[in-house]
Amino acid sequence: MRRELGLGLEVGRELGLDPEVCRELGLGPEAGRQLGLGLEAGRDLGLDLEAGRELRLGPEARRELDREYSPSSLVDDPSAFLDRYAADSARARATLTVHRDLRCGPLPEQRFDYFPAPGEGAPLFVFVHGGYWQELSKAEAAFAARDFVAAGISFAALGYGLAPAYGMRQLTAAAVDSLHWICAHRASLPGAPAAVHLGGHSAGAHLVASALLDPEAGRRAGPRPAGTIASATLLSGVYDLELLRHTYVNDALGMDTAEARECSPLRRLPRAEPSSATGAAPPQSVPPPQRALPPRSTPPPRGAALPPLLVARGERETTAFDRQQAAFVRRARAAGAAVTDLVVPDRHHFDLPLDLARPGTALGAEVLRVIRSTGPVGVDSGAGGGESGSRAPLTDGTLVP
């Protein structure tokens, strides 16, 4: 059970699975069919398809799921990193040119802060914060702006509505529409970014993945949205929500089975062929200390619909996040995407995003490599950033399409 789900044997008992199957296979094929996990890591957990009954987990199973989907269970003081996000974001706003609270949709939360790099046509990296869809905001999401601008890449921190004010369907749809709106209207921004690269952490990775797999949102955004997402960086994401539905995270979200299924980007990807007779993912090697696990990339087949993907997590994360990443990478590759699968040693859920675009780090090097591989970037601006482009400053929170 632990190999496939990231859960312990007691959870297998609570789910009614044969303990021997749990020990030997991680999850048996029959359980995979009924629970929707196993072979491709998640389809309909919580629903017995044949009997049509809702599966109910006992207290011990719930506690173990809570631990597996709690990033703070492996970190002594998560609040220190949240404080770092806020402090570095405030520093970016104080030292860089920034256009704040630009609207990208009708909801009051659909706004972003834009930090332009010098010159015309620099690429734009749009970052979507985490917080399990119920915490944080764009105010804490600009911590990487200085590194991106110094590399000649414009940066934007996106805001979105949170639970419990918004349900998962509504907040996902709004965030997806915001991302496609920015892509479609990028020419209205100072510096007119030539390409848009998306990035998200934790819940933000889920929202970015949802945007990649929602073609209708692209068509709603404007007349020229196709092909404007140049790449996507997904950090420590949750791509199938059904297991999460049985944890403390769902207390604010209130997802049922249908909503969890509908809002899971993993389910929008084709099912991959199992890598072994049991359907379990091949074990990932643990990188030695102080050395990054070499990223594994696949070449893009002709006509691939997805942009190049960098999917990363910290080495010091729970098995649940390991399995979520492994399942998404398998499915994305089966869909024809060029995927870089990265496990960063000596990083956990909260300090990993601080390396975005940071020179000399495993994640920063890969992010910059992916962006630069898709086209030229702007000039190196230094840590202080600077003015960009010839367009007038945006002072009223609006963009002109």
C-alpha positions in Angstrom: 0.0 0.0 0.0 2.7 2.4 0.9 4.5 2.1 -2.4 1.5 3.0 -4.5 -0.5 5.3 -2.3 2.0 6.6 0.2 -0.2 5.2 3.0 0.3 2.5 5.6 -1.1 -0.9 6.1 -3.8 0.3 8.6 -5.3 2.4 5.8 -5.5 -0.8 3.7 -7.5 -2.5 6.5 -9.8 0.5 6.8 -10.4 0.4 3.0 -11.2 -3.3 3.3 -8.2 -4.4 1.2 -6.4 -7.7 1.8 -3.4 -7.0 4.0 -1.3 -9.4 2.0 -2.0 -7.5 -1.1 -1.2 -4.3 0.6 2.2 -5.7 1.7 3.2 -7.4 -1.5 1.8 -5.1 -4.2 1.1 -1.8 -2.7 -2.4 -2.0 -4.1 -4.0 -4.9 -5.9 -5.5 -4.7 -9.4 -9.0 -5.3 -8.1 -8.7 -2.6 -5.6 -7.3 -0.4 -8.3 -10.4 -0.9 -10.4 -12.8 -0.3 -7.5 -11.0 2.6 -5.9 -9.6 4.1 -9.0 -6.0 4.1 -7.8 -3.2 1.6 -8.3 -2.4 1.4 -12.0 -2.5 5.1 -12.8 -2.7 6.6 -9.4 -6.2 7.7 -9.1 -9.6 7.6 -10.7 -12.5 7.1 -8.3 -11.2 6.6 -4.8 -14.1 6.7 -2.3 -16.6 5.1 -4.7 -17.2 1.4 -5.1 -18.2 1.5 -8.8 -19.9 -1.9 -8.8 -21.8 -1.5 -5.5 -22.4 2.2 -6.0 -21.7 3.0 -2.4 -19.6 5.8 -0.9 -16.4 4.5 0.8 -16.0 5.7 4.4 -12.6 5.8 6.1 -12.2 5.2 9.8 -10.3 7.5 12.2 -6.9 5.8 11.8 -7.1 5.9 8.0 -8.1 9.6 8.1 -5.2 10.4 10.4 -2.7 8.8 8.1 -4.1 10.5 5.1 -4.0 13.8 7.0 -0.3 13.2 7.7 0.6 12.2 4.1 -1.1 15.3 2.7 0.2 17.7 5.4 3.5 19.2 4.1 4.2 20.6 7.5 4.4 17.0 8.9 8.1 16.9 7.8 9.0 20.6 8.6 9.7 21.9 12.0 8.6 25.5 11.5 6.6 26.1 8.3 5.7 29.6 9.4 9.3 30.7 9.0 9.1 30.0 5.3 5.7 31.7 4.9 7.3 34.8 6.6 10.1 34.5 4.1 7.7 34.5 1.2 6.1 37.7 2.6 9.4 39.5 3.4 11.0 38.7 0.0 7.8 39.7 -1.8 7.7 43.0 0.0 11.3 43.6 -0.9 10.6 43.0 -4.5 7.8 45.5 -4.5 10.0 48.0 -2.9 13.0 47.6 -5.2 11.5 46.7 -8.6 9.2 48.5 -11.0 5.8 47.0 -10.3 2.3 47.4 -11.7 -0.1 46.3 -9.0 -3.6 44.9 -8.9 -4.1 44.5 -12.7 -7.4 43.0 -13.5 -7.6 39.7 -15.4 -11.2 38.7 -14.8 -14.6 39.9 -13.3 -14.1 38.6 -9.8 -12.4 41.0 -7.3 -9.7 38.4 -6.6 -8.8 38.0 -10.3 -5.8 40.4 -10.2 -2.1 40.2 -10.6 1.1 42.2 -9.8 3.4 42.6 -12.8 7.2 43.2 -12.5 8.5 44.0 -16.0 12.0 43.2 -17.1 13.8 45.9 -19.1 13.3 46.0 -22.8 10.6 44.9 -25.2 9.6 41.3 -25.7 11.1 39.7 -22.6 9.3 36.5 -21.6 6.9 36.5 -18.7 6.8 34.0 -15.9 3.4 34.0 -14.1 3.4 32.4 -10.7 0.4 30.9 -8.8 0.9 30.6 -5.1 0.0 27.6 -2.9 -1.8 27.4 0.4 -4.2 24.5 -0.3 -6.7 26.8 -2.1 -7.5 28.5 1.2 -4.5 30.5 2.4 -1.9 33.0 1.2 -2.3 35.5 -1.6 -0.4 37.3 -4.4 1.1 39.6 -1.7 3.2 36.6 -0.6 3.8 35.3 -4.1 6.4 37.8 -5.5 9.4 36.4 -3.6 11.0 35.2 -6.9 10.5 38.4 -8.8 14.0 39.8 -8.2 15.7 36.7 -9.5 13.5 36.5 -12.6 13.9 40.2 -13.5 17.7 40.0 -12.9 17.6 37.2 -15.5 15.8 39.3 -18.0 12.4 37.7 -17.5 9.3 39.6 -16.4 7.4 38.2 -13.5 3.7 38.2 -12.4 2.2 37.1 -9.1 -1.4 35.9 -9.6 -4.2 36.2 -7.1 -7.3 34.0 -7.0 -10.4 33.4 -4.8 -10.0 31.1 -1.9 -12.1 28.6 0.0 -14.5 28.6 1.8 -15.7 31.7 0.0 -15.3 29.8 -3.3 -15.7 26.1 -4.0 -13.1 24.1 -5.9 -15.0 24.3 -9.2 -15.4 28.1 -9.0 -11.9 29.0 -7.9 -10.3 26.6 -10.4 -12.3 28.0 -13.3 -11.5 31.6 -12.3 -7.8 30.9 -11.9 -7.7 29.1 -15.2 -9.5 31.9 -16.9 -7.1 34.5 -15.4 -4.0 32.6 -16.7 -5.4 32.3 -20.2 -6.5 36.0 -20.1 -2.9 37.1 -19.3 -1.6 34.9 -22.2 -4.1 36.3 -24.6 -3.6 39.9 -23.6 0.1 39.9 -22.9 0.7 42.5 -25.7 -1.1 45.1 -23.5 1.5 44.8 -20.8 4.5 47.2 -20.6 7.3 45.5 -22.6 4.8 43.3 -24.5 6.1 39.9 -23.4 6.7 37.7 -26.4 5.9 34.5 -24.5 4.2 33.5 -21.2 5.6 30.7 -19.0 3.4 29.5 -16.2 4.5 28.2 -12.7 2.7 27.1 -9.6 3.5 25.7 -6.2 1.3 23.1 -4.4 -2.3 24.2 -5.0 -0.9 26.6 -7.6 0.6 23.7 -9.5 -2.9 22.1 -9.6 -4.3 25.4 -11.0 -1.6 25.7 -13.6 -2.0 22.1 -14.7 -5.8 22.7 -14.9 -5.1 25.7 -17.2 -3.0 23.5 -19.5 -5.7 21.0 -19.8 -8.7 23.3 -20.3 -8.9 24.2 -24.0 -12.3 25.9 -23.6 -10.7 28.5 -21.2 -8.1 29.3 -23.9 -10.9 30.0 -26.4 -12.8 32.1 -24.0 -9.7 34.3 -23.2 -9.5 36.0 -26.6 -8.9 35.6 -30.3 -5.2 34.6 -30.1 -4.7 32.4 -27.0 -3.4 29.3 -28.8 0.3 28.5 -28.4 0.9 31.4 -25.9 1.8 29.1 -23.0 5.5 28.5 -23.7 6.2 26.2 -20.8 4.9 25.3 -17.3 6.7 24.6 -14.0 4.8 22.6 -11.5 6.2 22.4 -8.0 5.0 19.9 -5.3 1.5 19.6 -6.9 -1.6 17.7 -6.2 -3.1 16.5 -9.5 -5.7 14.1 -8.4 -8.0 15.4 -5.6 -9.9 12.3 -4.6 -7.5 11.2 -1.8 -7.3 14.8 -0.6 -11.1 14.8 -0.3 -10.7 12.4 2.6 -8.4 14.8 4.6 -8.5 17.9 6.7 -7.9 20.0 3.5 -11.5 19.3 2.4 -13.0 20.7 5.5 -12.9 24.1 3.9 -13.4 23.0 0.3 -16.3 20.6 0.8 -15.7 18.6 -2.4 -17.8 15.6 -3.1 -16.7 12.8 -5.4 -18.0 14.4 -8.6 -16.3 17.7 -7.9 -13.0 16.1 -7.0 -13.1 14.1 -10.2 -14.0 17.0 -12.3 -11.3 19.3 -10.9 -8.5 16.8 -11.1 -6.1 17.6 -14.0 -4.7 14.0 -13.9 -8.1 12.7 -15.1 -7.9 14.9 -18.2 -4.7 13.1 -19.4 -4.8 9.8 -21.2 -4.1 6.7 -19.1 -0.5 5.6 -19.3 0.6 2.0 -19.8 1.6 0.4 -16.5 5.3 0.1 -16.0 5.1 -3.4 -14.3 2.7 -6.3 -13.8 1.4 -4.7 -10.6 0.9 -1.3 -12.1 3.2 0.3 -9.5 5.5 3.1 -10.6 9.2 2.2 -10.7 10.9 3.4 -7.6 12.8 6.7 -7.9 16.4 6.6 -6.8 17.2 8.8 -3.8 19.9 11.3 -4.8 23.0 11.5 -2.8 23.4 14.6 -0.5 24.3 17.9 -2.1 23.7 16.6 -5.6 20.5 17.1 -7.7 18.8 14.1 -9.1 19.5 14.4 -12.8 16.3 15.6 -14.4 14.7 13.0 -16.7 13.4 14.5 -20.0 11.5 13.1 -22.9 11.5 14.6 -26.4 8.2 16.1 -27.6 6.4 14.0 -30.2 5.0 15.8 -33.3 1.9 17.7 -32.6 2.1 17.5 -28.8 -0.7 19.6 -27.3 1.1 20.3 -24.0 4.0 22.8 -23.7 7.3 21.7 -22.2 6.8 20.8 -18.5 9.2 21.0 -15.5 7.6 18.9 -12.7 9.5 19.1 -9.5 9.3 18.3 -5.8 11.7 18.4 -2.9 13.4 15.2 -1.8 12.0 15.7 1.8 8.3 15.5 1.0 5.8 12.9 1.9 5.1 9.8 -0.2 1.8 11.3 -1.2 3.5 14.1 -3.1 5.9 11.7 -4.6 3.1 9.6 -6.0 1.1 12.6 -7.2 4.2 13.7 -9.2 5.0 10.3 -10.5 1.4 9.7 -11.7 1.2 13.1 -13.4 4.6 12.7 -15.1 3.6 9.3 -16.5 0.3 10.6 -17.8 1.8 13.8 -19.3 4.4 11.8 -21.1 1.7 9.5 -22.4 0.0 12.6 -23.7 3.1 13.5 -25.7 4.5 16.3 -23.5 8.2 16.9 -23.1 8.6 16.5 -19.3 11.5 17.1 -17.1 11.0 15.2 -13.8 13.1 16.7 -11.0 13.6 15.7 -7.4 15.7 18.3 -5.6 17.8 17.0 -2.7 17.8 18.7 0.7 14.6 20.6 -0.2 11.1 20.3 1.3 7.7 21.5 0.3 8.2 25.0 1.7 11.8 26.0 0.8 11.7 24.5 -2.8 9.9 27.5 -4.4 12.5 29.9 -3.0 14.9 28.5 -5.6 12.8 29.6 -8.5 15.2 31.3 -11.0 17.9 31.5 -8.3 21.3 31.0 -9.9 23.3 28.1 -8.6 20.3 26.0 -7.4 19.1 22.8 -9.1 15.6 24.1 -9.6 16.6 27.6 -10.6 19.0 26.3 -13.3 16.2 24.0 -14.7 13.6 26.8 -14.7 15.9 29.2 -16.6 17.0 26.4 -19.0 13.4 25.6 -19.9 12.5 29.3 -20.4 15.6 30.0 -22.5 15.2 26.9 -24.6 11.9 28.3 -25.9 13.3 31.6 -27.1 15.4 34.7 -26.2 15.2 36.5 -22.9 15.8 40.1 -22.1 19.0 41.7 -20.9 20.4 41.0 -17.5 19.0 43.8 -15.4 20.8 43.2 -12.1 19.0 42.7 -8.8 17.4 46.1 -8.9 15.3 45.7 -12.0 14.3 48.8 -13.9 11.9 50.5 -16.2 10.7 48.5 -19.1 9.3 49.2 -22.5 7.8 52.3 -24.0 4.2 51.8 -22.8 2.7 54.2 -20.2 2.6 52.9 -16.6 -0.6 51.1 -15.6 -2.0 53.1 -12.7 -5.7 52.3 -12.6 -5.6 48.5 -12.3 -6.8 48.0 -15.9 -5.4 46.5 -19.0 -6.3 47.5 -22.5 -6.9 44.4 -24.6 
